[in-house]
């Protein structure tokens, strides 16, 4: 698995357990990590909402789900202008609330990400003595005609980095609000 990031032992263990993609010829894969200064329950509450990716994904303007939010549900996502796409159709492949794992597959849309699938996992950790979260997102995708494997990996990693940064920003704001709420007895 290739990534621009060096992984520590804990990250490598989680990647080996949950993020095994087997690329075929003309496919690329990678995994990215983000350490978030917010507890797992807050981060997972955003990640697991297959029906509301716009809560933290800055390129999503609208999402409509067909199905009951179970495995196999499909969402139609509208993408904000500025990206080479306007829609994406995505199916929920995996949702495990105990282990905090979400998997999706893109099944349609007006973009060049063919045979794209991703897995995102959320793990508790301690950051600066407080509850924190390690988030890992990995993907597998076809390399489009006319693109190199490196260009494709760079493009998808840039989108994921942006989403993970936004997830951290939103989660950390929520965590600060949680800590500053008055205790009512």
C-alpha positions in Angstrom: 0.0 0.0 0.0 1.5 3.3 -1.0 1.0 6.6 0.7 3.0 9.7 1.2 2.7 9.2 4.9 4.8 7.1 7.1 2.8 4.9 9.5 3.5 4.1 13.1 3.0 0.6 14.4 -0.6 1.2 15.6 -1.6 2.7 12.2 0.1 -0.1 10.3 -1.8 -2.7 12.5 -5.2 -1.1 11.8 -4.4 -0.8 8.1 -3.4 -4.4 7.9 -6.6 -5.5 9.6 -9.2 -3.3 8.0 -7.8 -1.6 4.9 -6.6 -4.5 2.6 -7.3 -3.7 -1.0 -6.0 -5.9 -3.7 -5.4 -3.7 -6.8 -5.6 -5.2 -10.2 -3.5 -3.9 -13.1 -4.4 -0.3 -13.8 -5.7 0.4 -10.3 -4.2 2.3 -7.5 -4.7 2.3 -3.7 -3.5 4.2 -0.7 -4.3 4.9 2.9 -4.2 8.2 4.8 -4.3 8.9 8.5 -5.5 11.8 10.6 -5.2 12.3 14.3 -8.2 14.3 15.6 -8.4 16.0 19.0 -11.9 14.9 19.7 -13.3 11.7 21.2 -14.3 8.7 19.1 -18.0 9.0 19.7 -18.0 12.6 18.2 -16.0 11.7 15.2 -17.9 8.5 14.5 -21.2 10.4 14.8 -20.2 12.3 11.7 -18.5 9.6 9.7 -21.3 7.0 10.1 -24.0 9.3 8.7 -24.1 7.9 5.2 -27.1 10.1 4.6 -25.3 13.4 5.6 -21.7 13.5 4.2 -22.1 17.2 3.8 -21.8 17.6 7.6 -18.0 17.4 7.1 -17.2 16.8 3.4 -16.7 20.3 1.9 -17.3 19.3 -1.7 -20.8 17.8 -1.1 -23.7 20.2 -1.4 -26.6 17.8 -1.2 -27.3 14.1 -0.5 -30.4 12.1 -1.0 -30.5 8.4 0.2 -32.6 5.6 -1.3 -33.0 2.9 1.2 -33.2 2.5 5.0 -29.5 3.4 5.7 -28.6 -0.2 5.9 -26.0 -2.1 3.8 -26.9 -1.7 0.2 -28.5 1.7 0.5 -27.6 4.1 -2.2 -27.0 7.9 -2.0 -27.1 10.5 -4.7 -24.5 13.1 -3.9 -24.4 16.5 -5.6 -20.9 17.9 -5.8 -20.1 21.6 -5.4 -18.7 23.5 -8.5 -15.0 23.5 -8.9 -14.5 19.8 -9.2 -14.7 17.8 -12.4 -18.0 16.3 -11.5 -21.6 17.3 -10.5 -23.0 14.0 -9.2 -21.9 10.8 -7.6 -23.9 7.7 -6.9 -22.6 5.7 -3.9 -23.6 2.5 -2.2 -23.1 1.7 1.5 -21.0 -1.5 1.5 -20.1 -1.8 5.2 -21.3 -0.2 8.4 -20.0 -1.5 11.7 -20.9 0.6 14.8 -19.0 -1.6 17.2 -15.6 -1.4 15.3 -16.3 2.0 13.7 -15.9 0.9 10.1 -17.7 2.5 7.1 -17.2 1.3 3.5 -18.6 2.8 0.4 -18.5 2.0 -3.4 -19.1 4.5 -6.1 -21.6 3.0 -8.6 -22.3 5.9 -10.9 -22.0 9.6 -11.5 -20.5 12.1 -14.0 -16.9 11.7 -12.9 -13.8 9.6 -13.8 -13.6 7.6 -10.6 -14.4 4.1 -11.8 -14.5 1.0 -9.5 -13.8 3.3 -6.6 -14.3 1.9 -3.1 -13.2 3.3 0.2 -13.0 2.2 3.8 -12.8 4.6 6.7 -12.1 3.4 10.3 -12.2 5.4 13.5 -10.0 4.3 16.5 -9.7 5.8 20.0 -6.3 7.2 21.1 -5.0 9.8 23.6 -3.7 13.1 22.3 -2.1 15.5 24.7 -3.7 13.6 27.6 -7.2 13.9 26.3 -9.5 11.5 24.4 -8.6 11.7 20.7 -9.3 9.7 17.5 -7.2 8.1 14.9 -9.0 8.1 11.5 -7.8 6.0 8.6 -9.3 6.2 5.1 -8.1 4.0 2.3 -9.3 3.6 -1.3 -9.0 1.6 -4.4 -9.8 3.0 -7.9 -9.2 2.5 -11.6 -6.6 4.7 -13.2 -8.5 6.6 -15.9 -7.3 6.5 -19.5 -4.8 9.3 -20.1 -3.7 9.5 -16.4 -0.8 7.9 -14.6 -1.1 5.9 -11.4 0.7 8.7 -9.5 -1.6 11.4 -10.8 -4.7 9.4 -9.9 -3.4 8.6 -6.4 -2.4 12.3 -5.9 -5.8 13.5 -6.9 -7.8 11.1 -4.7 -5.4 11.6 -1.8 -5.9 15.4 -2.1 -9.7 15.0 -1.9 -9.4 12.7 1.1 -6.9 15.0 2.9 -9.4 17.8 2.5 -12.3 15.7 3.8 -10.2 14.5 6.8 -9.0 18.1 7.6 -12.7 19.2 7.5 -13.7 16.2 9.7 -11.0 17.2 12.2 -12.2 20.8 12.2 -15.8 20.0 12.7 -15.1 17.3 15.3 -12.8 19.5 17.3 -15.3 22.3 17.3 -17.9 19.9 18.6 -15.5 18.6 21.3 -14.8 22.2 22.5 -18.6 22.9 22.7 -19.1 19.7 24.7 -16.4 20.7 27.2 -17.8 24.2 27.6 -21.5 23.3 28.0 -22.6 24.0 31.5 -23.4 21.0 33.7 -27.1 21.1 34.5 -28.2 19.1 37.6 
